[in-house]
Amino acid sequence: MSNSKRLKEIVNIINTKKISSQEMLLKELKKKGFNITQSTISRDLKDLRLVKRRNIDGEEYFVIDNNIFPEKKPLSFEKLASKLKESVISIRNTGNIIVIKTYPGEAQSVAASLDSMNYNEILGTVAGDDNIICVVDTIENTLKLMDILKNI
């Protein structure tokens, strides 16, 4: 089978299942009739710009990297915790929106730190000088994220 068919199938698998390892992806491809090696999978992941993303439950899985700055690395949880502790005054939510109040001039760096965690459930953040609006995909995930942020 051709490379383009294999790459299309990888995208289809990634978009329909939570694939957390190259081995899992290799098994899925073999089920579809692709007989390939681990090194081929590695090259395909790089070609498709697949990266691992973490959800707020701590699960990691492959997604297509839509980041236009590929050199930007995800922030460690410890660095996010440090940034929140030193900059955040309060965290409140309404529905699926979290409002984070920071000390003056700190909102953009806190929002950037939160964005760099690559939580799939966060649809986006908007930061002013001392306020951040964080939109989460569901109310359930908002409550989970609130717990994470407040327990830091």
Summary of the structure (lengths in Angstrom):
residues: 152
radius of gyration: 18.3
end to end distance: 49.3
largest distance: 57.5
contacts: 406
relative contact order: 0.12
helix: 44%
strand: 24%
